[in-house]
């Protein structure tokens, strides 16, 4: 794997730059109580299988555990870039770094293939 490419992708992900938009921020002005109520509602949607509605709520509240759980579902659905975006928003390095490495390896293979 091209270590320079991996370092560049890691650098971009830490700055929230690059080709994966991670600029969504939780809604400002929500109280802790309002966030808790919304997160409970998001968990209900998640448990009922309405993953997209849960995702919207978790994005609005910035609930990192909920975002990571939605990303886990995306992984099972082969939506790795969508999952990576949510892991980055959730600041879940344990799950985002392997995806970044996989992506870096793929890009490295493409670049090496084009060189030959």
FENVENRA-V787525 format. One record per residue. N is the residue number from 0. PSI is psi in whole degrees, -180 to 180 (999 if undefined). Layout:
BEGIN
N|PSI  N|PSI
END
This chain:
BEGIN
0|144  1|108  2|-36  3|-41  4|-43  5|-44  6|-40  7|-46  8|-42  9|-43  10|-45  11|-40  12|-33  13|-29  14|0  15|41  16|179  17|-154  18|4  19|111  20|122  21|33  22|-4  23|132  24|152  25|153  26|127  27|155  28|-4  29|135  30|165  31|-38  32|-44  33|-41  34|-43  35|-43  36|-46  37|-41  38|-38  39|-42  40|-41  41|-40  42|-36  43|-48  44|-44  45|-48  46|-25  47|-5  48|4  49|75  50|-40  51|-39  52|-40  53|-44  54|-45  55|-43  56|-46  57|-34  58|-41  59|-35  60|-15  61|27  62|100  63|-39  64|-43  65|-42  66|-40  67|-39  68|-39  69|-42  70|-38  71|-39  72|-43  73|-38  74|-45  75|-26  76|10  77|36  78|62  79|-37  80|-39  81|-41  82|-44  83|-43  84|-45  85|-39  86|-40  87|-43  88|-33  89|-3  90|39  91|84  92|-35  93|-35  94|-26  95|-36  96|-42  97|-35  98|-39  99|-42  100|-42  101|-44  102|-42  103|-41  104|-42  105|-47  106|-40  107|-43  108|-42  109|-45  110|-45  111|-36  112|-38  113|-29  114|-28  115|999
END
